[in-house]
Amino acid sequence: MTSNVPTLENPSYDNLKSADESHQMHGFGHPYMQKAPKSLIVFESGSGCKLKDVNGNEYIDCLAGITVSNLGHGREEIAKVAYEQMCRLEVASNQRNLTTQPAVQLCERLAELSKRCFGESFDGARVYLTVGGAEGIEAAYHLALRYWDKSGIMGSSSPGYWKKKKIISLRNCYHGSTFVPASLKPEFSDYGWHRLTEGWEDSKKEDNTLKFFSSIDAPHELFFNKNNIKKGENVGQAAARMLEERILEINADEVAAFIFEPVQGDGGAVSFHPDFFPLARQICDKYGVLMIADEIMAFGKTGKWFGMENYGVAPDIVVISKGISSGYLPMGAVIYRDRLWQTAMNSMSTKMMVSDIWQHDYTWSGHPTCCAVALKVLDIFERDGLIDQAAVRGRRFLEILKDKLQGLTLVKDVRGSGVMLGVDLTSDIASDVEMRMLLEKKIVLRASSNKHCLLMTPPIIMTDDEFSQAAEALKDILNSWGAFGSAAMAKPRQW
Ligand SMILES: Cc1ncc(COP(=O)(O)O)c(C=O)c1O
């Protein structure tokens, strides 16, 4: 029930909570989370790695906003850039032959960065600007389709390349909540391709040749079905073999792309066996399948600019977002090799017809204020050596986390790649832990959608002391659960 006094006139906690219950629908939310007494946290301000709510409580932000705020909260030097750009030119179109200075500069900078990190294959890389992650994935997929469509003689799809439309992903992934990204996650059933297959007979549902979106197990010991590992294979080799088998099962002529996160974020900071990506690269080259790296969360966090650098493998298309603006404004980008651009956008047929445009854009693509902020964030990353810091600080955070948590009954694994840290639990109680950490300990972290992992992505600038407090609090919560073992046993791991 909404109170009669608008929250603009009386923004007290009770008033805000009541209005929130009545009017706001939260992403990944459940009405219970909103309605339970005191369960709603209304943040009011942030500084460094701390957040404050409207009741004056202080929180340690181990989630960096929403896995974005690598540089921490409240930096005036970034806000100033936004202010100045807004005063100069807040927005202009970035469509067709229109653009702005910050948009061009950001594209140039990202192209240079990708060449620096991935080498010659990214020489002359092209950048399409977005403001978020899922829309970057949609654009990457659209670009892959266009690339295959134009891959025939003189930019035609005559040899049947138009058939290359299907896409393979990894289980336990998260690529976003719009239709294509949601379809890439087999565990999501409410929306996307899986919803459309409801009503299919069971035999068809399991038939990979009929599916537009199919997936294989992630190449990590805890996420791969061991029955599928052949004698003499490690998990990376087994997953690569399964990727090849899946391409052949579907028919290589119909597979457009393979998409993956270098480190699964929502999945619980899961990085992969080092053998997997080099083999996957060979397989994708052999069968003409584009590799799309979803670096939306990993960008700037793993101790390298791009997570894929950790495996020494260059993908074909890279999608980034989140940390590129450290959360100060929404921002994202799709970076792709010039080779793809030449075929997709500069083929003989396209050259002859101005009307052969790429039917894709977002109103906010290349927003000059967002671009100016992203440029400033990249400057700060370079100035303060924050990529190396992410590696150093991440190693320290992992040590602290292992020291506090390893050996606890409820803990199966503690892992990390830079400042992406994960705790794998023996029960499906991750959401309960998330709530208790927030409400009882005033620590922000996230439960994975697989229900048994916790994700922490602290700002790179977090201190040992702040992180230790968070780890200690997590130990307390998990230990208290140990004392009520039955509560945890009531939610055994489903997979
Ligand atoms: C790896 C990855 N891909 C895609 C997305 C979706 O990004 P957005 O929420 O900006 O659409 C996310 C968001 O958490 C993500 O972590």
The ligand as an ORCA input file, in Angstrom:
! r2SCAN-3c Opt
* xyz 0 1
  C      29.256    -11.568    -18.749
  C      28.032    -10.729    -18.901
  N      27.460    -10.613    -20.097
  C      26.367     -9.844    -20.292
  C      25.777     -9.170    -19.252
  C      24.558     -8.323    -19.494
  O      24.896     -6.992    -19.408
  P      23.731     -5.894    -19.208
  O      23.102     -6.183    -17.902
  O      24.458     -4.592    -19.256
  O      22.787     -6.070    -20.333
  C      26.327     -9.281    -17.982
  C      25.691     -8.606    -16.842
  O      25.926     -8.896    -15.715
  C      27.475    -10.075    -17.797
  O      28.037    -10.218    -16.585
*
